[in-house]
Amino acid sequence: MLTIDLHLGEAQSLKDRRRILKSLLTRLGNRYNVSVAESGNGDLWQRAEIGVAVVSNSTPHVHEMLFEVMRFIESQGTVTVISSRMEIL
């Protein structure tokens, strides 16, 4: 499980925030076949927390997938990663 705190600098309203997050979450799910959802900070325009989950029987594969997801998010330019936490169950 990867939990990421994001800053959405372009968001000037909750509508902008929803648009930016929906686009990012859809691209992540389609590109990496991961489960992804908003998990916190829903009432703040320029902040969001998302959770990304990967299921695999290989811990190295999970690490690789989550690092790829993180690199993808950082490369998009629409959000800034404030912090992230990775947990393997």
C-alpha positions, 0 to 999 in steps of 0.5 A: 500500500502506498499513501501519498499526500499531494499538493494541487497547485493548479486547483482554484476550486473544489471543481478543479480539484475533482478534475485533476484528481479524477484524471490522475486516478484514472490514468494510474488505474489504466496504466498500472492496473492498480487500485487507487482512491482518494483517502483523505483531505477531501475538504481542502482545495489544494491538498489530497491524499491518495492510496494505491494498492497492489496485490502480488505474491512477490514483494520485489514486484510490489516495490517495483510497481509502487515506485513506478507509480510514484515516478509517474505521479511526480512526472505529471506536473499537475501535482506535487508530492508532499510526502509518501508512505509505503506499507507491505502487508 
